């Protein structure tokens, strides 16, 4: 073989190797993209939490419950951010299919003072975290879903004469716009008395915490910050041991338009509904089994109702709002325990949850809210001593739900909210031309979420049919009665596969390219062999 021909063959071999290398890199990048694309929607389970305990002290302790969302063992670290408080143990191991309940090292909360006191909880796998105080408890949200805008809810009662807001943040500026009821009230912050102001501006230090007390109803206060913060609100009475109400305020981006609330035998029938939102106008419809209330929500963006409820309550709004409930839980001796909860919008109902609580002295009950009837994937592990030890809802379920676990003794009663998604709704669109299957996203970019009914009709008048559907009720067609999910599986248009189709196209194109390169190189080698044979004077016999 001549030198020139050897160079020619060498060039094509190296070119083929280079092309194959590039193809391999592209395939690796596609694999990474696919892996990232499978990231789950943020929810109320997490790895990192920050919180305060303003309703507990050395005389009235609190309990931390940690419930893993995995079947494997989990390591948990509980840290007190106040250097004056120590704990006997800060590291815990939760065995598989178990939960953790530990006493919180409480101290007297310092109101109106910039501090770094508070707590931090870190885990090696996703967990739910609940804090039980004397009467009420709260479900914590992980820090990765913290927001920069909140609207506060609280409630003054004959026993709880002060409302409060507690803000956690890191070197952030926070602006608080007070409702009209609180403009004339007196506020103490960092040794200064503030009165007659409608707006407050505070600057939190590193790991900063500020708790503000009000002698007015703080409901409707608007909180904005330049960095993510965690906000807690409630009501208390420092002059008595009556405890108080507390809840972590959900970020304003989770405001919804449809809510459901289910009465339970362990809750007094008289409840208070509190609806808040940003500065806007919204039509509100509250429906119970007995009556319907219609009203408009406008600035100062709050409205409340006292209802007697013996079944379900539905709240429907024409704009995004936050809906809270103040109710009283009954312990086994009929003692009353006031509690504040935020209702989860239907668009943020989840399809998975795991709950267990090791407390043999308590009686436990489960209350699930489903927007359709077929729900086969709930497992209750029953024992003799308790109604159940563990509640599991399979990740294979495609039906969204929400609910609570109630636990009570002769002196206590608590409600533990189950998993909810914590993600932006009604603010951004996620185009999917052929439907969203009740996913809580604006699939047709009309600023309305899951507004279509599965009926082969263009309900929202945008020229498309059943493209942004919701879960609600039953679909009846002839003698067939089925849930919307079943109906959609049987009747919907083919799903737009989006990114997956693109990946398949890329893989096919790359496969064709690889084949072409290999054939080209093989052809060049064959041509070279033919040339070598032609230049040889030998005759090769054919056998």
Secondary structure, 3 states (H helix, E strand, C coil): CCHHHHHHHHHHHHHHHHHHHHHHHHHHHHHHHHHHHCCCCCECCEEEEEECCCCCCCCCCEEEEEEECCCCCEEEEEEECCCCCCCCCCEEEECCCCEEEEEECCCCCCCCCCECCCEEEEEEEEEEEEEECCCCEEECCCHHHCEEEEECCCCCCCCCCEEEEEEEECCCEEEEECCHHHCCCEEEECCEEEECCCEEEEECCCCEEEEEEECCCCCCCEEEEEEEEEEEEEEECCCCCCCEEEEECCCHHHCEEEEEEECCCCECCEEEEEEECCCCCEEEEEEECCCEEEEEECCCCEEEEEEECCCEEEEEEEEEEEEEEEEEEECCCCCEEEEEEECCCHHHEECCEEEECCCCCCEEEEEEEECCCCCCCEEEECCCCCCCCEEEECCCCCCCEEEEEEEECCCCEEEEECCEECCCCCCCECCCCCCCCCCCCECCCCCCCCCECCCCCCCCCCCCCCCCECCCCEEEECCEEEEHHHHHHHHCCCCCCCHHHHHHHHHHHHHHHHHHHHHHHHHHHHHHHHHHHHHCCCCCCCC
